C-alpha cells in the first residue's frame, strides 16, 4: 500500500520530467525519504520501550529508548546521504532476442564517500544492488525480461537505499529513455533457408559434397566470431552444416514470402533464424520484408541491421 | 516495499550475528531464571545456528508450534501466570528463542532484532548498575551492527568491521540527541497503570519481618523512600530516626510485626522540641507510614497503634504527602500492661542458647538494667565490624553464630541480637525498623531519605522511663548515626585482606572513586526523576514547571541538536570550495565564454591566452596579467594574500563583452 502511494506521488511529481538528459545528479530535491515498513515497526517498539520506561521508572530504559530513537533519526540522515549527490548516466544496452533478458546498464558515480547497497529497480521488479565506489564509475545492469520483439524501453527506474539500518527508504527516479532492440525469437523449426531464395544472379547454386568441409575450416580462422558459431554448429545438426557449407560463397536473399508460417510474428521468427544461420555459416545474405530491403552483405553489423529490421517490422522508423 | 530482500539477507553469517547478539543479551537473565529456561534458550539458539551454518532444513511448522505452546505452558507452570516481571521476561526470552528458530525471511530477522531491543529493556528491570549499562550498550551495538550487516550485505556478506564501524558511528552520532531527550523528556510521577506484584521486588522498602540480611539488601537501593521538607532547621543527623514498622514477635531468627495491636492516642507525659515537616512518601504498597520519633499529630486517614506505628487506611500505592509534627524530646509508654510486657520478653529458649546465656549472665551481674544495656553496647563496640556484606548466618542459632563467630553484620544483626540479649536479661524490648539519616539537598533544603538509609534499632522498656530508644549500631559504627550510611561504610564491599595489602592506597582510592562514580550515577542517571529534572532545569535557568513548557523546550533543543549533527554530516559531503585563484580563473573563463571565447576543456592557460589575444587584441594586457597571476598561483610560487586580492579585483573589472 505504501509502495503504491509512493509510486503515485512519484508519478505525479515526475509527470513532465521524463525522459531526461544524462547525466543526472541526485540533488536534494530529487531524493525522497520515508520510513520503511520496518521503520514503522521500530517506532512501535520505541513506543513500547518508552511506556515501559515510564511505567517502571527505568532510567536506563529511558536511555535505551532515547538512544535508539536518536539512532533512528541519525540513520535517516545516513540513508539520505547514501543516495545524495550520486551521478547517474546511461550505459550501453545490448540487443537481445525476445524471451531473453535485456540488461540496461546504468553508470553511477559517487563524488564523495563510497555508497553501500544502492538498489535499482523498475516498477514492481526485483532490485539489483551495488556498492558505488568513490570517484569511480560503477556500472549496474538492470535486467529486464524481453517479452516480445520491438523496442524495449527501460522506463523509469527507482534508485533507492535503506542502508545503514533499513528503517528508512530513500529513493529517487530517473529515466533516460534508454531502450534496446528486441529481435524476434529465432525459430529453428524454420529449417534451412529455402534454396529457392538463392540470389537470382545464378552463381552459388548449392552443390552438396564432402570436399567443401576443409574449405570451411579456413573461414573459422579468418573470423573469430564465426569461430564460436562453428563450435555451436559442430555440437548441433550435422546434416545442416554439410548442406550449407557447399553454398558458403553464395549470396542469399531471405524473403518474407519464403517464410511460410501462420502469422507475421512466426514469419519474423523464421527469418531471424535464417539470418543467424547465414551469418554463422558465412554466407552473404540479404533481407527482403515488406517495407524494408537490406542488400546482401555479411558481418556483425549487417546481421544486426537485418535483425533490427525484423524486430521493428511494423513499427515506426528507428529513432 | 514488496520486494523483501531475498535469500541473501538470511546468509549464515548474518544469522550468526543475530544469534550471538541474542545470547549476549539474554546471558544476564540466565542466572536469574529457572535452569530450564536457559537450557531451552541455548538449545534453540544452537539449533538455529546449526540450521543456518550447515544449511539444513528449517524445522517443521508443527514442531515449532508445539515447542512454542510448551514454552508458554512451562512459563505458566513455573509462575502461575504469564505477566509480571519474572513471568513476562521468561515468556519473552522463550518466544524470542522460538522466533529465532522459525525466522526465514529478512523481515523476520528485523523483527527478532526488535525483540532483542525489548530484551535489553527487560535486563534493566533487574539491574541498572554502571556495568550493566555498559554491557547493554554493547548489546545494542551488536544488534545495530547486525542490522547494518543485513543492509550492507545486499551483494555479499559484510565483514566484521563493515558491521561494527558504521553501527558504532551511528550510536556515537546519536548520543547528543539522546542526552537532550533524556534531560528534557517530561517525567511523570508514578506508573501509568498498576504494576504487576513483583514489579518492585527489591525496591519495595521495609517489610513486616526482619531477618538478618534483608535490610542490607535494601541498602543497595538508591531509590527514594521519602522526602521531608522541614518547617525550619533540619535537626541534627542523630535525631533523624524515622519510625516505621515495630516488630515484637520473635521466632529465633526473624522478627515480625504483631497482629494484635490496638490503636492509641498520641499522648505523652513529656513532649518537647516540636518539629514541623511535610513528608512525601514514595509508593511502597504497604499500610505503614513514617514519622520522626515521636509523632505528635495524625494526618487524615491515618491511625497510630499503641507502639506508635502509623497506619494508613489504604496501602500506599501512590506517592503520598502529609504534614506532621513530631517531638524529639519525649517520654512515652511509662505504663506497660502485663500482656505487652510478657510479649516483649518472649523468646524460644532452645534457639540461640549462647546468646541467651550471655544475656542472663549480664542480668545476674548487673541488677540495674541500664548497666546491662551499657554492657551490651560495650560488647558490640569492642569486637564487631559494621559491614554491608555480612556473612550468611546459616545455622539454626543465627544470633549465636553472629555474636560469637562471625561478628560482622549490619544494623539488623545488631538490633536483632541486642533485643534478644535484652529479652534474655529480662528487659522488655522490641525492634523498630524505619529510616535513619538521609541526604540534605543543598538546593531546596529538602531531606531525601533513600532505601539505603533503611535502619533497625531497638526500644527497651525501663521502669520510670517508658520505652527508650537504643541503637546498638551506633556502638559499632557511630558514623552511621552521625553522618549517614555512606560515611559509615566507606567504599561498599571492601575485602579486608585487600585493604590490608593496599599500602599505597591505590586500591582504596580506586574504590572511593568508583563509589563516587556510583553515587553520581545514582543521583543523575538512576535518580533522574521529576524532582531532579526540575532542580536541574531550574539551575540551568529553565523554569519548566509544567510539561507543556518542557515539551516546547524538548522540541526546540532536539531540533537544534539534530540540526547541528545533520549539518556536520551534510557539510562534509558538499564539494570543497576552490581556492581563490581558481575561483577567479573560472570567473574569468565564464566572462570570456559569454564573449564567445569559451575555454576548451583541454586548453591550458597559456594556449588559451594566446587564443584570446589573437581574437581580441584589445583584451590583451588584462588577459596577460590575469593569466600570469593564475599560472603563478597554480604552477608557480603561489600567491600572497594581496596578490590574490589583486587577481580577484582584476577579474571583477574584466569586461570582455
Interface residues (C-beta under 8 A of the other chain):
Chain A: X2 X3 X6 X36 X37 X38 X41 X42 X45 X48 X49 X51 X52 X53 X54 X55 X56 X57 X58 X59 X60 X61 X62 X63 X64 X66 X67 X68 X69 X70 X71 X73 X74 X75 X77 X78 X81 X84 X85 X111 X112 X113 X116 X117 X119 X121 X124 X125 X126 X127 X129 X130 X131 X162 X163 X164 X165 X166 X169
Chain B: X1 X2 X3 X6 X107 X110 X111 X114 X117 X118 X120 X121 X124 X125 X128 X132 X133 X136 X137 X140 X144 X147 X148 X150 X151 X152 X153 X154 X155 X166 X167 X170 X171 X173 X174 X175 X176 X177 X178 X181 X182 X185 X187 X188 X191 X192 X193 X195 X199 X525 X526 X527 X528 X529 X562 X565 X566 X569 X570 X572 X573 X575
